[in-house]
Amino acid sequence: MPVSSDHADERLFVTHMRWSANMRRLELLSPWAFCVPDSVSTALHVVLQGACWLVVPTAALPPLRLGRGDLVLLGHGTGHVLADDASLPPAGPGRNGRRSLLVSGGYPAKCPLPLLASLPEVVLVSSARCRERGVRAIVNLLGAELEKDRPGAGAVVPALADALLPLVVRAWLDDCAEAPHLDPLETLSDLEIAAALERIHAEPERAWTVTALAREVVLSRSAFAHRFTRAVGEPPHAYLVHWRMTVAGRLLRESDLSLAEVAHRVGYASEFAFAKAFKRDYGIAPGGYRRAWAAEGDRDR
Protein backbone atom coordinates (compact mmCIF):
# COMPACT_ATOMS: atom_id res chain seq x y z
CA MET A 1 0.00 0.00 0.00
CA PRO A 2 1.22 3.56 -0.57
CA VAL A 3 3.42 5.10 2.08
CA SER A 4 2.70 8.49 3.58
CA SER A 5 4.05 10.29 6.62
CA ASP A 6 4.24 13.86 7.82
CA HIS A 7 7.55 13.03 9.50
CA ALA A 8 9.11 10.39 7.30
CA ASP A 9 12.61 11.56 8.22
CA GLU A 10 12.15 10.66 11.92
CA ARG A 11 13.38 7.09 11.45
CA LEU A 12 16.59 8.39 9.89
CA PHE A 13 17.30 10.22 13.16
CA VAL A 14 16.91 7.17 15.42
CA THR A 15 20.15 6.59 17.30
CA HIS A 16 21.80 3.22 16.90
CA MET A 17 23.99 2.83 19.98
CA ARG A 18 25.95 -0.09 21.43
CA TRP A 19 27.93 1.76 24.10
CA SER A 20 27.22 5.43 24.67
CA ALA A 21 29.69 8.13 23.72
CA ASN A 22 32.81 8.57 25.79
CA MET A 23 32.98 12.34 26.37
CA ARG A 24 35.76 14.18 28.16
CA ARG A 25 36.39 17.76 29.21
CA LEU A 26 39.90 18.76 28.11
CA GLU A 27 41.75 21.74 29.55
CA LEU A 28 44.83 22.33 27.39
CA LEU A 29 47.69 24.84 27.48
CA SER A 30 49.57 25.64 24.28
CA PRO A 31 51.37 24.19 22.53
CA TRP A 32 49.11 21.16 22.26
CA ALA A 33 47.89 18.66 19.68
CA PHE A 34 46.29 15.23 19.72
CA CYS A 35 45.28 12.56 17.20
CA VAL A 36 41.92 10.83 16.93
CA PRO A 37 42.34 7.51 15.07
CA ASP A 38 39.99 6.21 12.39
CA SER A 39 38.88 3.46 14.78
CA VAL A 40 36.57 6.08 16.35
CA SER A 41 33.62 5.77 13.97
CA THR A 42 31.94 9.04 14.98
CA ALA A 43 33.85 11.85 16.71
CA LEU A 44 32.45 15.05 18.18
CA HIS A 45 34.38 18.10 19.45
CA VAL A 46 33.13 21.35 20.98
CA VAL A 47 35.31 24.38 21.72
CA LEU A 48 34.18 25.91 25.03
CA GLN A 49 37.03 28.40 25.35
CA GLY A 50 39.93 29.44 23.15
CA ALA A 51 40.41 28.20 19.60
CA CYS A 52 42.06 25.37 17.71
CA TRP A 53 42.60 23.83 14.26
CA LEU A 54 41.14 20.66 12.81
CA VAL A 55 43.46 18.85 10.39
CA VAL A 56 42.16 15.89 8.36
CA PRO A 57 45.17 14.32 6.58
CA THR A 58 43.11 12.02 4.33
CA ALA A 59 40.63 14.64 3.13
CA ALA A 60 41.12 17.30 0.47
CA LEU A 61 40.37 19.99 3.04
CA PRO A 62 42.54 22.83 4.31
CA PRO A 63 42.97 23.06 8.09
CA LEU A 64 39.72 24.26 9.63
CA ARG A 65 39.82 26.85 12.40
CA LEU A 66 37.38 26.29 15.27
CA GLY A 67 36.50 29.18 17.56
CA ARG A 68 34.66 29.46 20.83
CA GLY A 69 31.27 27.74 20.65
CA ASP A 70 32.02 25.92 17.38
CA LEU A 71 31.22 22.22 17.11
CA VAL A 72 32.53 19.70 14.61
CA LEU A 73 31.27 16.19 13.83
CA LEU A 74 33.20 13.55 11.88
CA GLY A 75 30.90 10.62 11.23
CA HIS A 76 32.77 8.40 8.77
CA GLY A 77 35.60 6.99 10.90
CA THR A 78 37.93 9.71 9.63
CA GLY A 79 41.24 10.02 11.48
CA HIS A 80 42.09 13.62 12.35
CA VAL A 81 44.20 15.94 14.47
CA LEU A 82 43.18 18.80 16.75
CA ALA A 83 45.84 21.36 17.62
CA ASP A 84 46.20 24.96 18.71
CA ASP A 85 48.61 25.45 15.79
CA ALA A 86 47.88 23.81 12.43
CA SER A 87 51.62 23.28 11.81
CA LEU A 88 52.19 21.27 15.00
CA PRO A 89 52.66 17.49 14.87
CA PRO A 90 50.59 15.51 17.38
CA ALA A 91 52.13 15.87 20.82
CA GLY A 92 51.32 15.98 24.49
CA PRO A 93 49.81 19.07 26.12
CA GLY A 94 52.02 22.04 26.96
CA ARG A 95 52.36 23.77 30.29
CA ASN A 96 52.44 27.43 29.32
CA GLY A 97 50.70 29.79 26.97
CA ARG A 98 47.13 30.08 25.75
CA ARG A 99 44.37 28.04 27.40
CA SER A 100 41.81 26.04 25.44
CA LEU A 101 38.84 24.19 26.86
CA LEU A 102 37.13 21.45 24.83
CA VAL A 103 34.47 18.81 25.21
CA SER A 104 35.61 15.92 23.07
CA GLY A 105 34.56 12.33 22.54
CA GLY A 106 33.51 9.56 20.24
CA TYR A 107 30.66 7.17 19.56
CA PRO A 108 32.00 3.63 19.15
CA ALA A 109 28.94 2.19 17.37
CA LYS A 110 29.34 1.14 13.75
CA CYS A 111 26.27 3.07 12.66
CA PRO A 112 25.10 5.42 15.42
CA LEU A 113 22.68 7.31 13.18
CA PRO A 114 21.39 6.19 9.75
CA LEU A 115 21.51 9.73 8.43
CA LEU A 116 25.27 10.05 9.02
CA ALA A 117 25.95 8.09 5.84
CA SER A 118 24.61 10.98 3.79
CA LEU A 119 26.54 13.73 5.56
CA PRO A 120 29.92 15.08 4.46
CA GLU A 121 33.11 13.84 6.07
CA VAL A 122 33.35 16.94 8.27
CA VAL A 123 30.23 18.69 9.62
CA LEU A 124 30.85 22.11 11.17
CA VAL A 125 28.16 23.75 13.28
CA SER A 126 29.27 27.34 13.76
CA SER A 127 28.26 29.15 16.93
CA ALA A 128 27.64 32.28 14.87
CA ARG A 129 25.03 30.55 12.70
CA CYS A 130 23.54 27.80 14.85
CA ARG A 131 19.84 28.40 15.49
CA GLU A 132 19.31 25.07 17.28
CA ARG A 133 18.97 26.03 20.94
CA GLY A 134 19.05 22.42 22.04
CA VAL A 135 22.64 22.05 20.86
CA ARG A 136 23.85 24.93 22.99
CA ALA A 137 21.81 23.83 26.03
CA ILE A 138 23.19 20.26 25.94
CA VAL A 139 26.76 21.47 25.36
CA ASN A 140 26.48 23.72 28.43
CA LEU A 141 25.09 20.85 30.52
CA LEU A 142 27.82 18.50 29.31
CA GLY A 143 30.52 21.01 30.21
CA ALA A 144 29.08 21.49 33.70
CA GLU A 145 28.67 17.75 34.38
CA LEU A 146 32.18 16.94 33.19
CA GLU A 147 33.75 19.79 35.13
CA LYS A 148 32.18 19.11 38.52
CA ASP A 149 31.94 15.30 38.38
CA ARG A 150 28.64 15.46 40.24
CA PRO A 151 26.86 12.36 41.64
CA GLY A 152 25.04 10.56 38.83
CA ALA A 153 27.26 12.05 36.14
CA GLY A 154 27.98 8.54 34.88
CA ALA A 155 24.33 8.26 33.85
CA VAL A 156 23.73 11.89 32.84
CA VAL A 157 26.73 12.41 30.55
CA PRO A 158 26.05 9.44 28.19
CA ALA A 159 22.39 10.46 27.89
CA LEU A 160 23.33 14.05 27.02
CA ALA A 161 25.95 12.88 24.51
CA ASP A 162 23.47 10.55 22.80
CA ALA A 163 20.86 13.32 22.61
CA LEU A 164 23.39 15.76 21.18
CA LEU A 165 24.14 13.74 18.05
CA PRO A 166 20.76 14.08 16.26
CA LEU A 167 20.53 17.74 17.32
CA VAL A 168 23.88 18.47 15.67
CA VAL A 169 22.72 16.80 12.46
CA ARG A 170 19.48 18.80 12.56
CA ALA A 171 21.41 22.05 13.06
CA TRP A 172 23.55 21.24 10.03
CA LEU A 173 20.46 20.45 7.96
CA ASP A 174 19.00 23.84 8.90
CA ASP A 175 22.12 25.48 7.47
CA CYS A 176 21.82 23.29 4.36
CA ALA A 177 18.24 24.35 3.76
CA GLU A 178 19.19 28.03 3.86
CA ALA A 179 22.30 27.81 1.68
CA PRO A 180 21.41 27.86 -2.04
CA HIS A 181 24.70 26.24 -3.05
CA LEU A 182 24.03 23.19 -0.84
CA ASP A 183 21.67 20.46 -1.93
CA PRO A 184 19.34 19.37 0.91
CA LEU A 185 19.60 15.67 1.65
CA GLU A 186 17.51 13.54 -0.64
CA THR A 187 17.13 10.88 2.04
CA LEU A 188 14.85 13.11 4.08
CA SER A 189 12.19 12.93 1.37
CA ASP A 190 12.58 9.20 0.79
CA LEU A 191 9.29 8.10 2.31
CA GLU A 192 9.69 4.47 1.32
CA ILE A 193 13.06 4.04 3.05
CA ALA A 194 11.81 5.84 6.15
CA ALA A 195 8.84 3.46 6.19
CA ALA A 196 11.10 0.41 5.79
CA LEU A 197 13.16 1.57 8.77
CA GLU A 198 9.96 1.90 10.74
CA ARG A 199 9.02 -1.70 9.90
CA ILE A 200 12.45 -2.98 10.99
CA HIS A 201 12.43 -0.97 14.22
CA ALA A 202 8.89 -2.00 15.12
CA GLU A 203 9.34 -5.73 14.42
CA PRO A 204 13.00 -6.75 14.61
CA GLU A 205 11.93 -10.34 15.36
CA ARG A 206 10.35 -10.83 11.93
CA ALA A 207 12.25 -12.87 9.36
CA TRP A 208 12.77 -9.87 7.11
CA THR A 209 14.29 -10.33 3.69
CA VAL A 210 15.15 -7.64 1.15
CA THR A 211 12.27 -8.88 -0.99
CA ALA A 212 9.80 -8.72 1.89
CA LEU A 213 10.85 -5.20 2.89
CA ALA A 214 10.68 -4.03 -0.72
CA ARG A 215 7.18 -5.47 -1.01
CA GLU A 216 6.11 -3.64 2.17
CA VAL A 217 6.96 -0.26 0.61
CA VAL A 218 5.94 -1.14 -2.95
CA LEU A 219 9.37 -1.03 -4.59
CA SER A 220 11.27 -3.50 -6.72
CA ARG A 221 13.93 -5.45 -4.87
CA SER A 222 16.84 -3.80 -6.72
CA ALA A 223 15.48 -0.26 -6.41
CA PHE A 224 14.79 -0.75 -2.71
CA ALA A 225 18.25 -2.18 -1.98
CA HIS A 226 19.95 0.68 -3.85
CA ARG A 227 17.93 3.44 -2.19
CA PHE A 228 18.22 1.89 1.28
CA THR A 229 22.01 1.62 1.05
CA ARG A 230 22.31 5.18 -0.24
CA ALA A 231 20.14 6.58 2.57
CA VAL A 232 21.33 4.49 5.50
CA GLY A 233 24.92 3.73 4.57
CA GLU A 234 24.71 -0.07 4.63
CA PRO A 235 22.57 -2.75 2.94
CA PRO A 236 19.18 -3.72 4.42
CA HIS A 237 20.30 -7.06 5.87
CA ALA A 238 23.38 -5.54 7.55
CA TYR A 239 21.24 -2.80 9.09
CA LEU A 240 18.67 -5.36 10.27
CA VAL A 241 21.37 -7.34 12.07
CA HIS A 242 22.80 -4.20 13.66
CA TRP A 243 19.37 -3.04 14.76
CA ARG A 244 18.59 -6.45 16.25
CA MET A 245 21.82 -6.28 18.22
CA THR A 246 20.97 -2.76 19.39
CA VAL A 247 17.60 -3.99 20.69
CA ALA A 248 19.29 -7.01 22.26
CA GLY A 249 21.79 -4.78 24.05
CA ARG A 250 18.97 -2.65 25.46
CA LEU A 251 17.09 -5.74 26.67
CA LEU A 252 20.24 -7.11 28.32
CA ARG A 253 20.80 -3.78 30.08
CA GLU A 254 17.24 -2.97 31.10
CA SER A 255 15.43 -6.27 31.63
CA ASP A 256 15.77 -9.57 33.47
CA LEU A 257 14.86 -11.65 30.42
CA SER A 258 16.87 -14.81 29.93
CA LEU A 259 19.29 -15.01 27.02
CA ALA A 260 16.88 -17.37 25.25
CA GLU A 261 14.04 -14.86 25.63
CA VAL A 262 16.22 -12.00 24.37
CA ALA A 263 17.23 -14.14 21.39
CA HIS A 264 13.57 -14.77 20.55
CA ARG A 265 12.70 -11.07 20.86
CA VAL A 266 15.25 -10.19 18.17
CA GLY A 267 14.47 -12.96 15.72
CA TYR A 268 16.85 -15.79 16.62
CA ALA A 269 15.51 -19.32 16.99
CA SER A 270 18.42 -20.50 19.14
CA GLU A 271 20.38 -18.97 21.96
CA PHE A 272 23.60 -20.23 20.36
CA ALA A 273 22.99 -18.43 17.06
CA PHE A 274 22.07 -15.25 18.92
CA ALA A 275 25.18 -15.39 21.14
CA LYS A 276 27.39 -15.89 18.09
CA ALA A 277 25.86 -12.89 16.28
CA PHE A 278 26.00 -10.73 19.41
CA LYS A 279 29.68 -11.46 20.05
CA ARG A 280 30.53 -10.78 16.41
CA ASP A 281 28.84 -7.39 16.66
CA TYR A 282 29.84 -6.26 20.18
CA GLY A 283 33.07 -8.18 20.64
CA ILE A 284 31.75 -9.72 23.85
CA ALA A 285 29.32 -12.53 24.70
CA PRO A 286 25.80 -11.40 25.75
CA GLY A 287 26.22 -12.72 29.31
CA GLY A 288 29.51 -10.87 29.67
CA TYR A 289 27.93 -7.70 28.29
CA ARG A 290 25.13 -7.86 30.85
CA ARG A 291 27.58 -8.39 33.72
CA ALA A 292 29.85 -5.56 32.54
CA TRP A 293 26.91 -3.18 32.29
CA ALA A 294 25.65 -4.14 35.77
CA ALA A 295 29.13 -3.62 37.23
CA GLU A 296 29.34 -0.18 35.59
CA GLY A 297 25.99 0.76 37.13
CA ASP A 298 27.18 -0.37 40.56
CA ARG A 299 30.25 1.88 40.30
CA ASP A 300 28.06 4.90 39.43
CA ARG A 301 25.79 4.40 42.44
TIFI-381826 format. One record per residue (C-alpha): residue in one letter; chain; residue number from 1; x, z, y. Coordinates in steps of 0.02 Angstrom, whole numbers. Layout:
<sites>
+------+-------+-----+--------+--------+--------+
: rest : kette :  nr :     px :     pz :     py :
+------+-------+-----+--------+--------+--------+
:    A :     A : NUM :      X :      Z :      Y :
...
+------+-------+-----+--------+--------+--------+
</sites>
This chain:
<sites>
+------+-------+-----+--------+--------+--------+
: rest : kette :  nr :     px :     pz :     py :
+------+-------+-----+--------+--------+--------+
:    M :     A :   1 :      0 :      0 :      0 :
:    P :     A :   2 :     61 :    -28 :    178 :
:    V :     A :   3 :    171 :    104 :    255 :
:    S :     A :   4 :    135 :    179 :    425 :
:    S :     A :   5 :    203 :    331 :    514 :
:    D :     A :   6 :    212 :    391 :    693 :
:    H :     A :   7 :    377 :    475 :    651 :
:    A :     A :   8 :    455 :    365 :    519 :
:    D :     A :   9 :    631 :    411 :    578 :
:    E :     A :  10 :    607 :    596 :    533 :
:    R :     A :  11 :    669 :    573 :    355 :
:    L :     A :  12 :    829 :    494 :    420 :
:    F :     A :  13 :    865 :    658 :    511 :
:    V :     A :  14 :    846 :    771 :    359 :
:    T :     A :  15 :   1007 :    865 :    329 :
:    H :     A :  16 :   1090 :    845 :    161 :
:    M :     A :  17 :   1199 :    999 :    141 :
:    R :     A :  18 :   1298 :   1072 :     -5 :
:    W :     A :  19 :   1396 :   1205 :     88 :
:    S :     A :  20 :   1361 :   1234 :    271 :
:    A :     A :  21 :   1484 :   1186 :    406 :
:    N :     A :  22 :   1640 :   1290 :    428 :
:    M :     A :  23 :   1649 :   1318 :    617 :
:    R :     A :  24 :   1788 :   1408 :    709 :
:    R :     A :  25 :   1820 :   1461 :    888 :
:    L :     A :  26 :   1995 :   1405 :    938 :
:    E :     A :  27 :   2087 :   1477 :   1087 :
:    L :     A :  28 :   2242 :   1369 :   1117 :
:    L :     A :  29 :   2385 :   1374 :   1242 :
:    S :     A :  30 :   2478 :   1214 :   1282 :
:    P :     A :  31 :   2568 :   1127 :   1210 :
:    W :     A :  32 :   2455 :   1113 :   1058 :
:    A :     A :  33 :   2395 :    984 :    933 :
:    F :     A :  34 :   2315 :    986 :    761 :
:    C :     A :  35 :   2264 :    860 :    628 :
:    V :     A :  36 :   2096 :    847 :    542 :
:    P :     A :  37 :   2117 :    753 :    375 :
:    D :     A :  38 :   1999 :    619 :    310 :
:    S :     A :  39 :   1944 :    739 :    173 :
:    V :     A :  40 :   1828 :    817 :    304 :
:    S :     A :  41 :   1681 :    698 :    289 :
:    T :     A :  42 :   1597 :    749 :    452 :
:    A :     A :  43 :   1693 :    835 :    593 :
:    L :     A :  44 :   1623 :    909 :    753 :
:    H :     A :  45 :   1719 :    972 :    905 :
:    V :     A :  46 :   1656 :   1049 :   1067 :
:    V :     A :  47 :   1765 :   1086 :   1219 :
:    L :     A :  48 :   1709 :   1252 :   1296 :
:    Q :     A :  49 :   1852 :   1268 :   1420 :
:    G :     A :  50 :   1996 :   1158 :   1472 :
:    A :     A :  51 :   2021 :    980 :   1410 :
:    C :     A :  52 :   2103 :    885 :   1268 :
:    W :     A :  53 :   2130 :    713 :   1192 :
:    L :     A :  54 :   2057 :    640 :   1033 :
:    V :     A :  55 :   2173 :    520 :    943 :
:    V :     A :  56 :   2108 :    418 :    794 :
:    P :     A :  57 :   2259 :    329 :    716 :
:    T :     A :  58 :   2156 :    217 :    601 :
:    A :     A :  59 :   2031 :    157 :    732 :
:    A :     A :  60 :   2056 :     24 :    865 :
:    L :     A :  61 :   2019 :    152 :    999 :
:    P :     A :  62 :   2127 :    215 :   1142 :
:    P :     A :  63 :   2149 :    404 :   1153 :
:    L :     A :  64 :   1986 :    482 :   1213 :
:    R :     A :  65 :   1991 :    620 :   1343 :
:    L :     A :  66 :   1869 :    763 :   1315 :
:    G :     A :  67 :   1825 :    878 :   1459 :
:    R :     A :  68 :   1733 :   1042 :   1473 :
:    G :     A :  69 :   1564 :   1033 :   1387 :
:    D :     A :  70 :   1601 :    869 :   1296 :
:    L :     A :  71 :   1561 :    856 :   1111 :
:    V :     A :  72 :   1627 :    730 :    985 :
:    L :     A :  73 :   1564 :    691 :    809 :
:    L :     A :  74 :   1660 :    594 :    677 :
:    G :     A :  75 :   1545 :    561 :    531 :
:    H :     A :  76 :   1639 :    439 :    420 :
:    G :     A :  77 :   1780 :    545 :    349 :
:    T :     A :  78 :   1897 :    482 :    486 :
:    G :     A :  79 :   2062 :    574 :    501 :
:    H :     A :  80 :   2105 :    618 :    681 :
:    V :     A :  81 :   2210 :    724 :    797 :
:    L :     A :  82 :   2159 :    838 :    940 :
:    A :     A :  83 :   2292 :    881 :   1068 :
:    D :     A :  84 :   2310 :    935 :   1248 :
:    D :     A :  85 :   2430 :    790 :   1272 :
:    A :     A :  86 :   2394 :    622 :   1190 :
:    S :     A :  87 :   2581 :    591 :   1164 :
:    L :     A :  88 :   2609 :    750 :   1063 :
:    P :     A :  89 :   2633 :    744 :    875 :
:    P :     A :  90 :   2529 :    869 :    775 :
:    A :     A :  91 :   2606 :   1041 :    794 :
:    G :     A :  92 :   2566 :   1224 :    799 :
:    P :     A :  93 :   2490 :   1306 :    954 :
:    G :     A :  94 :   2601 :   1348 :   1102 :
:    R :     A :  95 :   2618 :   1514 :   1188 :
:    N :     A :  96 :   2622 :   1466 :   1371 :
:    G :     A :  97 :   2535 :   1348 :   1490 :
:    R :     A :  98 :   2357 :   1287 :   1504 :
:    R :     A :  99 :   2219 :   1370 :   1402 :
:    S :     A : 100 :   2091 :   1272 :   1302 :
:    L :     A : 101 :   1942 :   1343 :   1209 :
:    L :     A : 102 :   1856 :   1242 :   1072 :
:    V :     A : 103 :   1723 :   1261 :    941 :
:    S :     A : 104 :   1780 :   1154 :    796 :
:    G :     A : 105 :   1728 :   1127 :    617 :
:    G :     A : 106 :   1676 :   1012 :    478 :
:    Y :     A : 107 :   1533 :    978 :    358 :
:    P :     A : 108 :   1600 :    957 :    182 :
:    A :     A : 109 :   1447 :    869 :    110 :
:    K :     A : 110 :   1467 :    687 :     57 :
:    C :     A : 111 :   1314 :    633 :    153 :
:    P :     A : 112 :   1255 :    771 :    271 :
:    L :     A : 113 :   1134 :    659 :    366 :
:    P :     A : 114 :   1070 :    488 :    310 :
:    L :     A : 115 :   1075 :    421 :    487 :
:    L :     A : 116 :   1264 :    451 :    502 :
:    A :     A : 117 :   1297 :    292 :    405 :
:    S :     A : 118 :   1231 :    189 :    549 :
:    L :     A : 119 :   1327 :    278 :    687 :
:    P :     A : 120 :   1496 :    223 :    754 :
:    E :     A : 121 :   1656 :    304 :    692 :
:    V :     A : 122 :   1668 :    413 :    847 :
:    V :     A : 123 :   1511 :    481 :    935 :
:    L :     A : 124 :   1542 :    558 :   1106 :
:    V :     A : 125 :   1408 :    664 :   1188 :
:    S :     A : 126 :   1464 :    688 :   1367 :
:    S :     A : 127 :   1413 :    846 :   1457 :
:    A :     A : 128 :   1382 :    743 :   1614 :
:    R :     A : 129 :   1251 :    635 :   1528 :
:    C :     A : 130 :   1177 :    742 :   1390 :
:    R :     A : 131 :    992 :    775 :   1420 :
:    E :     A : 132 :    966 :    864 :   1254 :
:    R :     A : 133 :    949 :   1047 :   1302 :
:    G :     A : 134 :    952 :   1102 :   1121 :
:    V :     A : 135 :   1132 :   1043 :   1102 :
:    R :     A : 136 :   1193 :   1149 :   1247 :
:    A :     A : 137 :   1091 :   1301 :   1191 :
:    I :     A : 138 :   1160 :   1297 :   1013 :
:    V :     A : 139 :   1338 :   1268 :   1074 :
:    N :     A : 140 :   1324 :   1422 :   1186 :
:    L :     A : 141 :   1254 :   1526 :   1043 :
:    L :     A : 142 :   1391 :   1466 :    925 :
:    G :     A : 143 :   1526 :   1511 :   1050 :
:    A :     A : 144 :   1454 :   1685 :   1074 :
:    E :     A : 145 :   1433 :   1719 :    888 :
:    L :     A : 146 :   1609 :   1659 :    847 :
:    E :     A : 147 :   1687 :   1757 :    990 :
:    K :     A : 148 :   1609 :   1926 :    956 :
:    D :     A : 149 :   1597 :   1919 :    765 :
:    R :     A : 150 :   1432 :   2012 :    773 :
:    P :     A : 151 :   1343 :   2082 :    618 :
:    G :     A : 152 :   1252 :   1942 :    528 :
:    A :     A : 153 :   1363 :   1807 :    603 :
:    G :     A : 154 :   1399 :   1744 :    427 :
:    A :     A : 155 :   1217 :   1693 :    413 :
:    V :     A : 156 :   1186 :   1642 :    594 :
:    V :     A : 157 :   1337 :   1527 :    620 :
:    P :     A : 158 :   1303 :   1409 :    472 :
:    A :     A : 159 :   1119 :   1395 :    523 :
:    L :     A : 160 :   1167 :   1351 :    702 :
:    A :     A : 161 :   1297 :   1226 :    644 :
:    D :     A : 162 :   1174 :   1140 :    528 :
:    A :     A : 163 :   1043 :   1130 :    666 :
:    L :     A : 164 :   1170 :   1059 :    788 :
:    L :     A : 165 :   1207 :    902 :    687 :
:    P :     A : 166 :   1038 :    813 :    704 :
:    L :     A : 167 :   1026 :    866 :    887 :
:    V :     A : 168 :   1194 :    784 :    924 :
:    V :     A : 169 :   1136 :    623 :    840 :
:    R :     A : 170 :    974 :    628 :    940 :
:    A :     A : 171 :   1071 :    653 :   1103 :
:    W :     A : 172 :   1177 :    501 :   1062 :
:    L :     A : 173 :   1023 :    398 :   1022 :
:    D :     A : 174 :    950 :    445 :   1192 :
:    D :     A : 175 :   1106 :    373 :   1274 :
:    C :     A : 176 :   1091 :    218 :   1165 :
:    A :     A : 177 :    912 :    188 :   1217 :
:    E :     A : 178 :    959 :    193 :   1402 :
:    A :     A : 179 :   1115 :     84 :   1390 :
:    P :     A : 180 :   1070 :   -102 :   1393 :
:    H :     A : 181 :   1235 :   -152 :   1312 :
:    L :     A : 182 :   1202 :    -42 :   1160 :
:    D :     A : 183 :   1083 :    -96 :   1023 :
:    P :     A : 184 :    967 :     46 :    968 :
:    L :     A : 185 :    980 :     83 :    783 :
:    E :     A : 186 :    876 :    -32 :    677 :
:    T :     A : 187 :    857 :    102 :    544 :
:    L :     A : 188 :    743 :    204 :    656 :
:    S :     A : 189 :    609 :     69 :    646 :
:    D :     A : 190 :    629 :     40 :    460 :
:    L :     A : 191 :    464 :    115 :    405 :
:    E :     A : 192 :    484 :     66 :    224 :
:    I :     A : 193 :    653 :    153 :    202 :
:    A :     A : 194 :    591 :    308 :    292 :
:    A :     A : 195 :    442 :    309 :    173 :
:    A :     A : 196 :    555 :    289 :     21 :
:    L :     A : 197 :    658 :    438 :     79 :
:    E :     A : 198 :    498 :    537 :     95 :
:    R :     A : 199 :    451 :    495 :    -85 :
:    I :     A : 200 :    622 :    550 :   -149 :
:    H :     A : 201 :    621 :    711 :    -49 :
:    A :     A : 202 :    444 :    756 :   -100 :
:    E :     A : 203 :    467 :    721 :   -287 :
:    P :     A : 204 :    650 :    731 :   -338 :
:    E :     A : 205 :    597 :    768 :   -517 :
:    R :     A : 206 :    518 :    597 :   -541 :
:    A :     A : 207 :    612 :    468 :   -644 :
:    W :     A : 208 :    638 :    356 :   -493 :
:    T :     A : 209 :    715 :    184 :   -517 :
:    V :     A : 210 :    758 :     58 :   -382 :
:    T :     A : 211 :    614 :    -50 :   -444 :
:    A :     A : 212 :    490 :     95 :   -436 :
:    L :     A : 213 :    543 :    144 :   -260 :
:    A :     A : 214 :    534 :    -36 :   -202 :
:    R :     A : 215 :    359 :    -51 :   -274 :
:    E :     A : 216 :    306 :    109 :   -182 :
:    V :     A : 217 :    348 :     31 :    -13 :
:    V :     A : 218 :    297 :   -148 :    -57 :
:    L :     A : 219 :    469 :   -230 :    -52 :
:    S :     A : 220 :    564 :   -336 :   -175 :
:    R :     A : 221 :    697 :   -244 :   -272 :
:    S :     A : 222 :    842 :   -336 :   -190 :
:    A :     A : 223 :    774 :   -320 :    -13 :
:    F :     A : 224 :    740 :   -136 :    -37 :
:    A :     A : 225 :    913 :    -99 :   -109 :
:    H :     A : 226 :    998 :   -192 :     34 :
:    R :     A : 227 :    897 :   -109 :    172 :
:    F :     A : 228 :    911 :     64 :     95 :
:    T :     A : 229 :   1101 :     53 :     81 :
:    R :     A : 230 :   1115 :    -12 :    259 :
:    A :     A : 231 :   1007 :    128 :    329 :
:    V :     A : 232 :   1067 :    275 :    225 :
:    G :     A : 233 :   1246 :    229 :    186 :
:    E :     A : 234 :   1235 :    232 :     -3 :
:    P :     A : 235 :   1128 :    147 :   -138 :
:    P :     A : 236 :    959 :    221 :   -186 :
:    H :     A : 237 :   1015 :    294 :   -353 :
:    A :     A : 238 :   1169 :    378 :   -277 :
:    Y :     A : 239 :   1062 :    454 :   -140 :
:    L :     A : 240 :    934 :    513 :   -268 :
:    V :     A : 241 :   1069 :    604 :   -367 :
:    H :     A : 242 :   1140 :    683 :   -210 :
:    W :     A : 243 :    969 :    738 :   -152 :
:    R :     A : 244 :    929 :    813 :   -323 :
:    M :     A : 245 :   1091 :    911 :   -314 :
:    T :     A : 246 :   1049 :    970 :   -138 :
:    V :     A : 247 :    880 :   1035 :   -199 :
:    A :     A : 248 :    965 :   1113 :   -350 :
:    G :     A : 249 :   1089 :   1202 :   -239 :
:    R :     A : 250 :    949 :   1273 :   -133 :
:    L :     A : 251 :    855 :   1333 :   -287 :
:    L :     A : 252 :   1012 :   1416 :   -355 :
:    R :     A : 253 :   1040 :   1504 :   -189 :
:    E :     A : 254 :    862 :   1555 :   -148 :
:    S :     A : 255 :    771 :   1581 :   -314 :
:    D :     A : 256 :    789 :   1673 :   -479 :
:    L :     A : 257 :    743 :   1521 :   -582 :
:    S :     A : 258 :    843 :   1497 :   -740 :
:    L :     A : 259 :    964 :   1351 :   -750 :
:    A :     A : 260 :    844 :   1262 :   -868 :
:    E :     A : 261 :    702 :   1282 :   -743 :
:    V :     A : 262 :    811 :   1218 :   -600 :
:    A :     A : 263 :    862 :   1069 :   -707 :
:    H :     A : 264 :    679 :   1028 :   -739 :
:    R :     A : 265 :    635 :   1043 :   -553 :
:    V :     A : 266 :    762 :    908 :   -509 :
:    G :     A : 267 :    724 :    786 :   -648 :
:    Y :     A : 268 :    843 :    831 :   -790 :
:    A :     A : 269 :    776 :    849 :   -966 :
:    S :     A : 270 :    921 :    957 :  -1025 :
:    E :     A : 271 :   1019 :   1098 :   -948 :
:    F :     A : 272 :   1180 :   1018 :  -1012 :
:    A :     A : 273 :   1149 :    853 :   -921 :
:    F :     A : 274 :   1104 :    946 :   -763 :
:    A :     A : 275 :   1259 :   1057 :   -769 :
:    K :     A : 276 :   1370 :    904 :   -794 :
:    A :     A : 277 :   1293 :    814 :   -645 :
:    F :     A : 278 :   1300 :    970 :   -536 :
:    K :     A : 279 :   1484 :   1003 :   -573 :
:    R :     A : 280 :   1526 :    821 :   -539 :
:    D :     A : 281 :   1442 :    833 :   -369 :
:    Y :     A : 282 :   1492 :   1009 :   -313 :
:    G :     A : 283 :   1654 :   1032 :   -409 :
:    I :     A : 284 :   1587 :   1193 :   -486 :
:    A :     A : 285 :   1466 :   1235 :   -626 :
:    P :     A : 286 :   1290 :   1288 :   -570 :
:    G :     A : 287 :   1311 :   1466 :   -636 :
:    G :     A : 288 :   1476 :   1483 :   -543 :
:    Y :     A : 289 :   1397 :   1414 :   -385 :
:    R :     A : 290 :   1256 :   1543 :   -393 :
:    R :     A : 291 :   1379 :   1686 :   -420 :
:    A :     A : 292 :   1493 :   1627 :   -278 :
:    W :     A : 293 :   1345 :   1615 :   -159 :
:    A :     A : 294 :   1283 :   1788 :   -207 :
:    A :     A : 295 :   1457 :   1862 :   -181 :
:    E :     A : 296 :   1467 :   1779 :     -9 :
:    G :     A : 297 :   1300 :   1857 :     38 :
:    D :     A : 298 :   1359 :   2028 :    -19 :
:    R :     A : 299 :   1512 :   2015 :     94 :
:    D :     A : 300 :   1403 :   1971 :    245 :
:    R :     A : 301 :   1290 :   2122 :    220 :
+------+-------+-----+--------+--------+--------+
</sites>
